[in-house]
Amino acid sequence: MAGGGEQQPPPVVVLSGAAKERVAKAVEAAASGGWEFRNAYRRQLLALSRRIRLLGPFAEELREARRVGEDGKEEDQALAPLADALEKALDLLRLGRDGSRIFLVLERDNVMKKFHDVIAQLEQALCDFPYNKLDISDEVREQVELVHVQLKRAKERVDMPDDDFYNDLLSLYNKSCNPSAEPAILERLSEKLHLMTITDLTQESLALHEMVASGGGQDPGKHIEKMSMLLKKIKDFVQTQNPEMGPPIGLNLMDSNWDRRPLTVPDEFRCPISLELMKDPVIVATGQTYERVCIEKWLASGHHTCPTTQQRMANTTLTPNYVLRSLIAQWCEANGIEPPKRSSQPDKPTSTCSSSERANIDALLSKLCSPDLEEQRSAAAELRLLAKRNANNRICIAEAGAIPFLVSLLASSDLRTQEHAVTALLNLSIHEDNKATIISSGAVPSIVYVLKNGCMEARSQRGKKDAAAALFNLCIYQGNKGRAIRAGLVPLIMGLVTNPTGALMDEAMAILSILSSHPEGKAAIGAAEPIPVLVEMIGSGTPRNRENAAAVMLQLCSGDKQLVHLARAQECGIMVPLRELALNGTERGKRKAVQLLERMSRFLVQQQEEQEAQMQASAQALSQATEQVQEADIPEQLDSPSPLFPVFE
């Protein structure tokens, strides 16, 4: 230093950003215990959990990390990728802990892609980590570098689950296995899936239906029925091998230790409507299970929503829950009771958040209102994750008043905050009661704006998908469709449908299908010259897109403009793809195709009759004109007969 004086150390500041706190929380969550994995990916999940836990000392030092400089903004930005990667890893661990074991195996390719993406993201975050800018000890740095090496190796090595296991499950799912080999396959599956007790089987049934219910209101269709039947086969096999297997809850009435205590009926065996023990449980489109008589009365009363989730049901199909029915029958047999009579009083879900959970949500709401962008972003991200986890969180977050604040953040200039807000609203919209609050808070025009003109981060593929899914959930109701249409949604969706890249095609066709049932939506779609692209979609789209295209076409081919659209469809050659869809489409696609074929046939017959009538009228007019001309041109001297031969006098 000039002047020979003693050099003063530069100022040292503690990092104040949200990223380091997110990193520490994620590592602590992974190390907190409770991560029991009993599925086909146990080895991969344990390895991922172990690597995150190895970052424990790093997280502790990071909380106290200090640097040379004026502020910690640069370091906080550097930590953000690691925080994102760790939170994504936690989501995968939760999926492995809570998800349906059967569903996860059948979705092997998608699940393994999630593993690969998480490991690659973690490895990249640690590869670029700025150790030199933080006050981290050499020992901890070496441990982090060891984790990085492990992740790098894992990224380069494909660690697929057992192929035989996957093929066994797939053969039962598709009913393609040899019947004589089925017992051996069931034995292997029950062991590898850890489905050996009534408790295991009940939890798997509930997990399976919860995954369907959290799927954004999509129709479970045949998949849930096939998986339920598969689970029932496993259950029947396990019970055959272990006849003494008893229920997890409740006591046998013949047990000498019963001591006249009242029998406790497991909650999962009760109908959510009647709260009574079910004897004929059925699954509705949202994935929830009810007593058949109760849900039939509910539907017969004019309701179109699921009593538990309050979601609008995509259809009124009732699928027998064979697994639960069998479990209930076994429980009744073990306890010597008969299912009692039921009532049909609806039960509306309410929040059961604890005081600490509510306090946490209230604190997050305070951060949403903060002028600090980092606090807003962090709070929106945490609310997004909370709303994703379960229905109770969705109720509690809405009751706390978070929705208007999240809607206001859709206009945020911060890229990540906008994305978190869109996805949080998507997760909240899964619960029926939240839809009205989201709509009344002005969310539809804002979400349309984000999808059309939002910041680049929120317009990324994931952001667009979440915005589109939120619009789909909100537009299921007729009253909300008008708001979305008037906000300019139809031209935007038509732009996605005609986009050569095919980006968001599935989401766009699903939204177009529900908007076409609204008069304003049908008019707006019809004005966009949609027939050629719809005909092409019916002929060559994915199964779901084909059925949605047929649904839109059916709406257009009714009402005032139907003749115009039918004629245009004929010009575009719709008959051949319609016939093929009627034979090989989804069940809904077949119904729509048959209805369209009937309308097209009537239209073609009408066209032919009109043409024949016109031809007949033209022929008649020509005949009359010819007769008139002939009568006018005959000379008078030809009126009397002429002699055949000349007469000579």
PyMOL commands that set and color helices and strands:
alter all, ss='L'
color gray80, all
select helices_A, chain A and resi 2-4+18-31+42-53+56-63+73-98+101-106+108-127+131-133+138-156+163-173+179-192+198-213+221-241+267-269+292-300+322-335+355-368+373-389+391-399+402-411+415-428+432-440+443-453+461-474+478-486+489-497+505-515+519-526+531-540+543-556+562-571+575-584+587-633+636-638
alter helices_A, ss='H'
color red, helices_A
select strands_A, chain A and resi 12-14+66-68+281-283+289-291+319-320
alter strands_A, ss='S'
color yellow, strands_A
deselect
rebuild
show_as cartoon
